């Protein structure tokens, strides 16, 4: 069964979509309409805009979320292939992403973090191209612009500026002009947003933007579920790190730097998720792209087929437990 997702066949996309519908079917049975979040004015405007399209059609919101998560999983897979993060073409990162985003039901409802992940994935994709481009300043500007957009949606995303610094240090030699472009790109979205709010006499909305909190356990009703979920994810992560060390050791220096960037992505995203306002129930969704890429190593290890098969079936059992626990 694992071989179905290891293949780089167009039919695997169909299998992945069926898998996504199956694991997220409980969400379709109990769809919810997204709520606005106090202080998150950009997201609130998007929710109000979608209301004119879907009205109170909660099923449409849930189905739209599943489609977005599926497309994000395919995009995540394309990033790993385009930048040769794995020694072979595979849909495993997409499979893991769909699996991990199903362990907690709010992840599958339309939410702000879902939109933020687009900016983070786009920025990561662009940063991996810093080393092999004839237009470095264009890529640097685009990456910093996307990271800034994520920060405008959620205040604690400002911490991802350190990911940009990591990318500039690892992927580019020091160039004052390039660093100036990075800073310019990071401040551009905020500048234009401030101008729009000022001209529309809504500049006071910026005062609600800074918000911070502690969201580690505030949205989990069952300590038993929380402990087992964290244990399952940590086991998968530990196996992924173990397999990653074996695979990355045989890679060239550029791919090793990419994996360092992915590791920083995960560390920063965990830090951001912990400090996010508890009102945002889906804060931990930002950790899923980096987790998915790292855990994928455990299912792609070639030297020990039993190990990869065990992790595959363990992940399925883990998923079933989460689905049953959230009935």
Order of alpha helices (4+ residues) and beta strands (2+ residues): alpha-alpha-alpha-alpha-alpha-alpha-alpha-alpha-alpha-alpha-alpha-alpha-alpha-alpha
